Structure formats: C-alpha cells, structure tokens
C-alpha cells in the first residue's frame, strides 16, 4: 500500500498539450527502435540509430525528408513501420487512441475530450466524439478510394502483391501529406517524376493531398452544408478560399515561368502538382534543383505556409496566413477592426497569428544560417531544406543525406515543431499566467 501511494505521488499530471507532445515523442522513439532492428532493412543489418530516428521523426511528423531511400534500404517490415508512423502522425496518436476506445465501447471522459479538442483544433468540446467517428470513416473512405484508383495503374506495371502494397502505401502517404514514396528503385527518377505526364496518378495524388490538408472540420462543414457556402463556418470559408488561392496563383506562375520546356497536359499537370505538393505534401514530379531561384523562393513561401488547422498537414497554416493578410488590408483601409464575410476577427486571434508567423520566421532564418555555416552550403539551397522541414513538406534538392549529424538533429527538431505546432510546444512547457498588467499606455511611432 505504501509503495502504491508513492507511485501515485510520483505520477505525472500532464495537461492536454503535454499529452499530445508526449505521445508524438514516444511514438517517434518506438518507431526508431523498431527501424533499428535487422529485420527492418533489406540487408538484414542494423541501421545506425540516428538514421532510424531521423526516418521515424520524418514519418511521424508526416514530412518525407529522408537520409536513406525508402524503397531500396528498408524491407517490407521497415516500410510497414514507416507507413504506420505516417498514419498515426497524420491523424495524431490521441485521435487514434480515442477511436480505438470508442470502438471498444469505452467512455471518453472530459479530459480525453479536451485533449481531442486540441488535437483536432476545434473550438468546442461538444460533439467531439461524433466528429472523431466521422473522421475515421472519412479517412477509410478517402484512403481506400485513393488506393483503388492507384491500383488500376500499378497493376499494369507490377505483380499483384507489389501493386496492392504500392497503392496502399502511396494513398496513405498522400492523404497524410507525408510524401514518402517507394519509387527509388528507378534510376534517374526521384519521387513521382516517372509519372510526370500520367493524368490518373497526378490527379489522384493531388486530390488526396488537398483533402487531407484542408482539415477535418472543413470536411464536416462541406458534408453537412453541401454547396451552401454561406452557411459554412468562418474557418471553413477562410480555409477553402486561401487553399484555392495558394493552388491556382502559384500554378499560373509555374506554368508561365518555370515549365516552359513542357507541352500540353504535361505542363498543366506539372504546374498544378508542384503548387499542391509544396503545401506540405513532399511528392514531386519535376526536379526542384533545376528550378529558377525565383521559383525556389515561391516554393519556400508555400512550404512555410503549409496546410490548414486540424488536418494531416503541417506548416504555420493557411488560416494564419489569411488572418495576417486580412489584418494588413484592414490597416491599409484604416478600418478599426479586421473583418471578412461580415465577421469580425478577434484581437486574440490576430495576436496568435502574428506570434506564429514570427516564431516560424525566426526558426526558419536561424536554422538556415546555422546549417549554412555548418555545411558551408549555398544559402538558398539550405533555406529550401529548412523550410521543407519546418513546414513538414519533405521536398529536397538531394541535400538531406549528405548533412552532418548536427544539421540532421536541427532538421528533426524543426520537423517535430512544425507538426505539433510551435505554440503547442511552448504552451506545453510554460506555466499559464493570468496576471493583469496595470501599466500606463504610451504611444510608439512605427512605420
């Protein structure tokens, strides 16, 4: 009895934010351990732990940056571990654990509901269990449809078991915005460059990326309100408009200025695909190292923005970017309160958006400077790699594998922060202060 009381006194009381952070961290360590087993590599030899840790972090944080090729280095068991980490990372450990509990008939208490609320980035606890069930049904449907569509092509190239495995792997990887692929066995072709002009592969992967990256609450809104856009929540409206803008406008740029050597449907598909994939997906159908410097900067900006809240995507999020734009427009128009769709944006949301933007910008620049000095590499090339990590994108200019251990550790930290969210990480370890400042107001000239 005395030992039991001691254990209870030592029991950590974690809040919902710390629970989310802890679950991701433990899953990464477990994944790295499993990948280090000889059975996980095709050579049946143990892989060094840092490589395993980097791969597990990239998988769990649905990034896609790799230091060894997924297809040629890892065995089927290793690839299966990577796929499980991708699925868990895309949905979140808390969501998956809650889904299992629901199907086992266990009750979800208030603490679990609050944790789910934070994991899914929803505003209310009410209806969270119903939303969780809706999410898992949607995931099964979309990933299954994606796998079926991919299978219709892969069965023409590979034997039946390989076609099934490739279809499932790439469907889950695309939906979870992970960017891991099994096409490394093809010489002179990286990621999906072999399928640059294939309409079925391109459209299927793009749709999976977009659906996975717009957010679970947006799905729910679309399903319940159908085409009645007026009745959508403000968040859904902002996500949809911003997502469409960040796909169409960069695609126009890529079409007219980057892929002028391509013709017809291939040029359209490539332009659209690169616009979609830079939003945290990580697949590519063209060589980014051959892109102009302006094109690379455009890609870096898209990678930093990322996907939407409560989705499988990372980055600083489309809503953060949209709130900054809305606030800027309001200042230009000398309006007292930023607003959109006849709704006022709360000052706390604007503060959060500014904080997230500054946090990502500083992390991006500091990490780029540090890695650039350590590796003695080109600054723009380094920025591309760093933005890919913090935006959990996974696009690379074949630079990751040659990095030093210190640089790899920096990228792992960025991937983790990019997936769980910078503010989530900070709030998880900083005490909550409710002190009201009674300071005198004084003007400061800016601009």
C-alpha positions as CSV (number, residue, x, y, z in Angstrom):
1,X,0.0,0.0,0.0
2,X,2.8,2.3,0.9
3,X,4.5,1.6,-2.5
4,X,1.2,2.3,-4.3
5,X,0.9,5.7,-2.6
6,X,4.5,6.6,-3.6
7,X,3.7,5.7,-7.2
8,X,0.6,7.8,-7.1
9,X,2.5,10.7,-5.7
10,X,5.1,10.4,-8.5
11,X,2.5,10.2,-11.2
12,X,2.9,13.0,-13.7
13,X,-0.1,15.2,-14.1
14,X,0.0,16.1,-17.8
15,X,-2.3,18.7,-19.4
16,X,-3.7,18.0,-22.8
17,X,-0.9,19.9,-24.6
18,X,1.8,17.9,-22.9
19,X,-0.1,14.6,-23.6
20,X,-0.1,15.4,-27.3
21,X,3.6,16.3,-27.3
22,X,4.5,13.3,-25.2
23,X,2.6,10.9,-27.5
24,X,4.3,12.1,-30.6
25,X,7.7,11.9,-28.9
26,X,7.2,8.4,-27.6
27,X,5.9,7.2,-30.9
28,X,9.0,8.5,-32.6
29,X,11.3,6.8,-30.2
30,X,9.4,3.5,-30.5
31,X,9.4,3.8,-34.3
32,X,13.2,4.5,-34.3
33,X,13.8,1.4,-32.1
34,X,11.8,-0.8,-34.5
35,X,13.6,0.5,-37.5
36,X,16.9,-0.2,-35.9
37,X,16.2,-3.9,-35.9
38,X,17.9,-6.0,-38.6
39,X,14.5,-7.2,-39.9
40,X,13.7,-3.6,-40.9
41,X,16.5,-3.3,-43.5
42,X,16.8,-5.2,-46.8
43,X,20.4,-6.0,-45.9
44,X,19.2,-7.6,-42.6
45,X,21.7,-5.5,-40.8
46,X,21.0,-2.9,-38.1
47,X,20.8,0.7,-39.3
48,X,22.5,3.3,-37.2
49,X,20.2,4.8,-34.7
50,X,20.4,8.5,-35.9
51,X,19.2,7.4,-39.4
52,X,16.4,5.4,-37.7
53,X,15.5,8.4,-35.5
54,X,15.5,10.8,-38.5
55,X,13.3,8.5,-40.5
56,X,10.9,7.9,-37.6
57,X,10.7,11.7,-37.0
58,X,10.1,12.4,-40.6
59,X,7.4,9.7,-40.8
60,X,5.6,10.6,-37.6
61,X,5.7,14.3,-38.5
62,X,4.5,13.4,-42.0
63,X,7.4,15.3,-43.6
64,X,9.0,13.0,-46.1
65,X,12.7,14.1,-45.8
66,X,14.9,11.0,-46.0
67,X,18.6,10.2,-45.4
68,X,18.3,6.7,-47.0
69,X,16.0,5.7,-49.8
70,X,12.7,4.2,-48.5
71,X,12.3,1.6,-51.4
72,X,15.9,0.3,-51.5
73,X,17.1,0.5,-47.9
74,X,14.0,-0.6,-45.9
75,X,12.5,-4.1,-46.0
76,X,8.7,-4.7,-46.2
77,X,8.7,-4.7,-42.3
78,X,10.6,-1.4,-42.2
79,X,8.3,0.2,-44.8
80,X,5.3,-1.0,-42.8
81,X,6.6,0.6,-39.7
82,X,7.1,3.9,-41.7
83,X,3.5,3.6,-43.0
84,X,2.1,3.1,-39.5
85,X,4.0,6.1,-38.2
86,X,2.7,8.2,-41.2
87,X,-0.9,7.2,-40.4
88,X,-0.5,7.8,-36.7
89,X,1.3,11.1,-37.4
90,X,-1.3,12.3,-39.9
91,X,-4.3,11.6,-37.6
92,X,-2.5,12.0,-34.3
93,X,-1.9,9.4,-31.6
94,X,-4.7,10.9,-29.4
95,X,-7.2,10.6,-32.2
96,X,-6.3,7.0,-33.0
97,X,-6.3,6.0,-29.3
98,X,-9.7,7.6,-28.9
99,X,-11.1,5.9,-32.0
100,X,-9.9,2.5,-30.6
101,X,-11.5,3.3,-27.2
102,X,-14.8,4.3,-28.9
103,X,-15.0,1.1,-30.9
104,X,-14.2,-0.9,-27.8
105,X,-17.1,0.7,-26.1
106,X,-15.1,2.6,-23.6
107,X,-16.3,6.0,-22.4
108,X,-14.4,9.1,-23.3
109,X,-14.1,11.4,-20.2
110,X,-13.9,15.1,-20.2
111,X,-10.0,15.1,-20.0
112,X,-9.8,13.0,-23.1
113,X,-12.4,15.1,-24.9
114,X,-10.4,18.3,-24.1
115,X,-7.2,16.6,-25.5
116,X,-9.1,15.6,-28.6
117,X,-10.3,19.2,-29.0
118,X,-6.7,20.5,-29.0
119,X,-5.5,17.7,-31.3
120,X,-8.3,18.4,-33.9
121,X,-8.1,22.2,-33.5
122,X,-11.8,22.5,-32.9
123,X,-13.5,25.3,-30.9
124,X,-15.9,23.3,-28.8
125,X,-15.7,20.1,-26.8
126,X,-19.4,19.3,-27.6
127,X,-19.8,16.7,-30.4
128,X,-16.1,15.8,-30.4
129,X,-16.7,12.1,-30.2
130,X,-19.2,12.3,-33.1
131,X,-16.6,14.3,-35.1
132,X,-13.9,11.6,-34.3
133,X,-16.1,8.9,-35.7
134,X,-16.8,11.0,-38.7
135,X,-13.1,11.5,-39.2
136,X,-12.1,7.8,-39.1
137,X,-14.9,7.0,-41.6
138,X,-13.7,9.7,-43.9
139,X,-10.1,8.5,-43.7
140,X,-11.1,5.0,-44.5
141,X,-13.2,6.1,-47.5
142,X,-10.7,8.5,-49.0
143,X,-7.6,6.4,-48.5
144,X,-9.4,3.3,-49.9
145,X,-10.7,5.2,-52.9
146,X,-7.2,6.6,-53.5
147,X,-5.6,3.1,-53.2
148,X,-8.2,1.7,-55.7
149,X,-7.5,4.4,-58.3
150,X,-3.7,4.0,-57.9
151,X,-4.1,0.2,-58.2
152,X,-5.7,0.4,-61.6
153,X,-2.4,1.8,-62.9
154,X,0.1,0.0,-60.7
155,X,-1.3,-3.4,-61.7
156,X,-0.2,-2.7,-65.2
157,X,3.4,-2.2,-64.0
158,X,3.9,-4.6,-61.1
159,X,2.8,-8.0,-59.9
160,X,-0.3,-8.2,-57.8
161,X,1.2,-8.1,-54.2
162,X,3.5,-5.2,-55.2
163,X,0.7,-3.3,-56.9
164,X,-1.5,-3.7,-53.8
165,X,1.3,-2.6,-51.4
166,X,2.3,0.4,-53.6
167,X,-1.3,1.5,-53.9
168,X,-1.9,1.4,-50.2
169,X,1.4,3.0,-49.3
170,X,1.2,5.9,-51.7
171,X,-2.5,6.6,-50.9
172,X,-1.9,6.9,-47.2
173,X,1.3,8.8,-47.7
174,X,-0.5,11.3,-50.0
175,X,-3.6,11.7,-47.8
176,X,-1.4,12.2,-44.7
177,X,0.7,14.8,-46.7
178,X,3.8,12.7,-45.9
179,X,5.5,12.5,-49.3
180,X,7.2,9.2,-48.7
181,X,7.4,7.0,-51.9
182,X,8.6,3.6,-53.0
183,X,9.9,4.6,-56.4
184,X,13.6,4.9,-55.5
185,X,14.4,1.7,-57.4
186,X,14.1,3.6,-60.7
187,X,17.5,5.1,-61.7
188,X,17.4,8.8,-62.9
189,X,13.9,9.2,-61.4
190,X,13.0,10.6,-58.0
191,X,9.7,10.5,-56.2
192,X,6.9,10.6,-58.9
193,X,8.9,12.1,-61.7
194,X,8.4,8.9,-63.7
195,X,4.7,9.7,-63.8
196,X,5.0,13.4,-64.8
197,X,2.5,13.1,-67.6
198,X,0.2,10.4,-66.1
199,X,-3.2,12.0,-65.5
200,X,-4.5,9.3,-63.2
201,X,-1.5,9.3,-60.8
202,X,-1.2,13.1,-60.7
203,X,-4.9,13.8,-60.2
204,X,-5.3,11.1,-57.6
205,X,-2.3,12.1,-55.5
206,X,-3.3,15.8,-55.8
207,X,-6.8,15.2,-54.6
208,X,-5.6,13.1,-51.6
209,X,-3.1,15.8,-50.6
210,X,-5.8,18.6,-50.8
211,X,-8.5,16.6,-49.0
212,X,-6.1,15.6,-46.2
213,X,-4.7,19.1,-45.9
214,X,-7.9,21.2,-45.6
215,X,-8.8,20.0,-42.1
216,X,-11.3,17.6,-40.6
217,X,-13.8,20.3,-39.5
218,X,-13.9,21.6,-43.1
219,X,-14.9,18.2,-44.3
220,X,-17.7,18.1,-41.8
221,X,-18.9,21.6,-42.8
222,X,-18.9,20.6,-46.5
223,X,-20.8,17.4,-45.8
224,X,-23.5,19.0,-43.6
225,X,-24.0,22.2,-45.6
226,X,-23.3,20.8,-49.1
227,X,-22.9,23.6,-51.6
228,X,-24.5,26.3,-49.3
229,X,-21.2,28.3,-48.9
230,X,-23.0,31.0,-46.9
231,X,-23.7,28.6,-44.0
232,X,-20.1,27.4,-43.8
233,X,-18.2,28.4,-40.6
234,X,-15.8,31.3,-41.0
235,X,-12.8,29.0,-40.6
236,X,-14.1,26.8,-43.4
237,X,-14.6,29.8,-45.7
238,X,-11.1,31.1,-45.0
239,X,-9.5,27.7,-45.5
240,X,-11.3,27.0,-48.8
241,X,-10.6,30.4,-50.3
242,X,-7.0,30.5,-49.1
243,X,-6.3,26.9,-50.2
244,X,-7.7,27.6,-53.7
245,X,-5.7,30.8,-54.0
246,X,-2.5,29.1,-52.9
247,X,-3.0,26.4,-55.5
248,X,-4.2,28.4,-58.5
249,X,-1.9,31.5,-58.3
250,X,1.4,29.6,-57.9
251,X,0.3,27.1,-60.6
252,X,-0.1,30.0,-63.0
253,X,3.4,31.2,-62.2
254,X,4.9,27.8,-62.6
255,X,3.1,27.3,-65.9
256,X,4.3,30.6,-67.5
257,X,7.7,30.9,-66.0
258,X,9.1,27.5,-64.8
259,X,7.9,24.7,-67.1
260,X,8.1,26.4,-70.5
261,X,10.0,23.4,-71.8
262,X,7.0,21.1,-71.3
263,X,4.0,20.9,-73.6
264,X,0.2,20.3,-73.4
265,X,-1.3,18.4,-70.5
266,X,2.2,17.6,-69.0
267,X,2.9,21.3,-68.5
268,X,-0.5,21.8,-66.8
269,X,-0.2,18.7,-64.6
270,X,3.3,19.6,-63.5
271,X,2.4,23.2,-62.7
272,X,-0.6,22.2,-60.7
273,X,1.2,19.3,-59.0
274,X,4.1,21.5,-57.8
275,X,1.7,24.1,-56.5
276,X,-0.2,21.4,-54.5
277,X,2.7,19.4,-53.3
278,X,4.6,22.4,-51.8
279,X,1.8,22.7,-49.3
280,X,3.3,20.1,-47.0
281,X,3.0,17.0,-49.3
282,X,6.6,16.3,-50.4
283,X,6.0,14.4,-53.6
284,X,7.4,15.8,-56.8
285,X,7.1,15.3,-60.5
286,X,9.9,17.6,-61.5
287,X,13.4,18.3,-60.4
288,X,13.4,21.2,-57.9
289,X,17.1,21.7,-58.2
290,X,16.6,22.8,-61.8
291,X,14.0,25.4,-60.9
292,X,15.0,29.1,-61.1
293,X,15.9,30.9,-57.9
294,X,12.6,32.8,-58.1
295,X,10.7,29.6,-58.4
296,X,12.6,28.2,-55.4
297,X,11.7,31.2,-53.3
298,X,8.0,30.8,-54.3
299,X,8.2,27.2,-53.2
300,X,9.8,28.1,-49.9
301,X,7.0,30.6,-49.2
302,X,4.4,27.9,-49.9
303,X,6.2,25.4,-47.8
304,X,6.3,27.7,-44.8
305,X,2.5,28.4,-45.1
306,X,1.6,24.7,-45.2
307,X,-1.8,23.2,-44.8
308,X,-4.8,24.0,-42.6
309,X,-5.5,23.6,-38.9
310,X,-6.8,20.2,-37.7
311,X,-5.6,18.5,-40.8
312,X,-2.8,16.0,-41.7
313,X,-0.6,18.9,-42.9
314,X,2.0,21.0,-41.1
315,X,3.4,24.5,-41.5
316,X,2.2,27.7,-39.9
317,X,-1.2,27.1,-41.5
318,X,-3.4,28.7,-44.2
319,X,-5.6,30.5,-41.6
320,X,-2.5,32.1,-40.0
321,X,-1.5,33.5,-43.4
322,X,-5.1,34.6,-44.2
323,X,-5.5,36.4,-40.8
324,X,-2.3,38.3,-41.5
325,X,-3.5,39.3,-44.9
326,X,-6.9,40.3,-43.6
327,X,-5.4,42.4,-40.8
328,X,-3.0,44.1,-43.3
329,X,-5.8,45.0,-45.6
330,X,-7.8,46.5,-42.7
331,X,-4.9,48.7,-41.8
332,X,-4.5,49.9,-45.4
333,X,-8.2,50.8,-45.4
334,X,-7.9,52.4,-42.0
335,X,-10.6,50.2,-40.5
336,X,-10.7,49.8,-36.7
337,X,-11.5,46.1,-36.8
338,X,-10.3,43.4,-39.3
339,X,-13.3,41.5,-40.8
340,X,-14.2,39.1,-43.6
341,X,-17.5,37.6,-44.6
342,X,-19.3,40.0,-42.3
343,X,-17.5,38.6,-39.3
344,X,-15.0,40.4,-37.1
345,X,-11.7,38.9,-36.3
346,X,-10.9,38.8,-32.6
347,X,-7.8,40.6,-31.4
348,X,-6.5,37.4,-29.7
349,X,-6.6,35.5,-33.0
350,X,-4.6,38.3,-34.7
351,X,-2.1,38.2,-31.8
352,X,-1.8,34.4,-32.2
353,X,-1.3,34.7,-36.0
354,X,1.4,37.3,-35.6
355,X,3.2,35.2,-32.9
356,X,3.1,32.0,-35.0
357,X,4.4,33.9,-38.1
358,X,7.2,35.5,-36.1
359,X,8.1,32.1,-34.5
360,X,8.2,30.3,-37.8
361,X,10.2,33.1,-39.5
362,X,12.8,33.2,-36.7
363,X,13.2,29.4,-36.6
364,X,13.5,29.3,-40.4
365,X,16.1,32.0,-40.6
366,X,18.2,30.9,-37.6
367,X,18.2,27.3,-38.7
368,X,19.1,28.3,-42.2
369,X,22.0,30.4,-41.0
370,X,23.3,27.7,-38.7
371,X,23.1,24.8,-41.2
372,X,24.5,27.0,-44.0
373,X,27.6,27.7,-41.8
374,X,28.0,24.1,-40.6
375,X,27.7,22.6,-44.1
376,X,29.3,25.5,-46.0
377,X,26.4,25.2,-48.5
378,X,24.5,27.6,-50.7
379,X,22.1,29.7,-48.7
380,X,19.1,29.3,-50.9
381,X,19.6,25.6,-51.1
382,X,19.8,25.5,-47.3
383,X,16.7,27.6,-47.0
384,X,14.8,25.2,-49.2
385,X,15.7,22.2,-47.0
386,X,14.9,24.1,-43.7
387,X,11.5,25.3,-45.0
388,X,10.8,21.8,-46.1
389,X,11.5,20.5,-42.6
390,X,9.6,23.2,-40.6
391,X,6.7,23.1,-43.0
392,X,6.7,19.2,-42.8
393,X,6.8,19.1,-46.6
394,X,9.6,16.7,-47.4
395,X,10.7,18.3,-50.7
396,X,14.5,18.2,-51.1
397,X,17.3,19.0,-53.6
398,X,19.1,15.8,-52.8
399,X,20.8,17.5,-49.9
400,X,19.5,15.8,-46.8
401,X,21.5,12.6,-46.9
402,X,24.8,14.5,-47.0
403,X,24.2,16.6,-44.0
404,X,26.2,16.3,-40.8
405,X,24.7,14.8,-37.7
406,X,24.2,18.2,-36.0
407,X,22.3,19.5,-39.1
408,X,20.1,16.4,-39.1
409,X,19.3,16.9,-35.4
410,X,18.3,20.5,-36.2
411,X,16.0,19.3,-39.0
412,X,14.5,16.7,-36.7
413,X,13.6,19.4,-34.2
414,X,12.1,21.6,-36.9
415,X,10.0,18.7,-38.2
416,X,8.7,18.0,-34.7
417,X,7.9,21.7,-34.0
418,X,6.3,22.0,-37.5
419,X,4.0,19.1,-36.9
420,X,2.8,19.7,-33.3
421,X,2.9,23.5,-33.7
422,X,5.2,26.0,-32.3
423,X,2.7,27.5,-29.9
424,X,1.6,24.0,-28.8
425,X,5.2,23.2,-27.9
426,X,5.7,26.4,-26.0
427,X,2.4,26.2,-24.1
428,X,3.2,22.6,-23.2
429,X,6.2,23.6,-21.1
430,X,5.4,27.2,-20.0
431,X,3.2,27.9,-17.0
432,X,-0.1,29.7,-17.6
433,X,0.0,33.2,-16.2
434,X,-3.2,35.2,-15.6
435,X,-1.6,38.4,-14.3
436,X,-3.4,41.5,-15.4
437,X,-1.0,44.3,-16.3
438,X,-1.9,47.7,-14.9
439,X,0.6,49.6,-16.9
440,X,0.2,53.1,-18.3
441,X,-0.4,53.3,-22.1
442,X,2.0,55.3,-24.2
443,X,2.2,55.6,-28.0
444,X,5.1,54.3,-30.0
445,X,5.7,55.5,-33.6
446,X,6.1,52.7,-36.2
447,X,6.5,52.7,-39.9
